[in-house]
Amino acid sequence: MIISIDISLYPLNEDYIAPIKGFIAALKSTEGLIVTTNKMSTQIRGESDVIFDLLKSEVPKVFEENRAAFVIKAIKGSD
């Protein structure tokens, strides 16, 4: 199933740019996803299994090194 995710990462430390850039780089390096960024959030479009597996592996990595908050919205896309 194709889905779209709108995700915002808010690192709660002084060095907030590096974790955001690292997270976006991980998203962009995943084959089969369309990743679009703007100043407020990142949009990801692709197969739901691929997106959720990616978030399952990458979100804990952010939390291991940062105190942070994620805001995630998901919508089913057209196939």
Protein Blocks (a to p, Z undefined) as FASTA:
>chain_A
ZZddddddddfbfblmlmmmmmmmmmmmpghiacdddfkbccddddfklmmmmmmmmmmm
mmmmpccddddddddddZZ
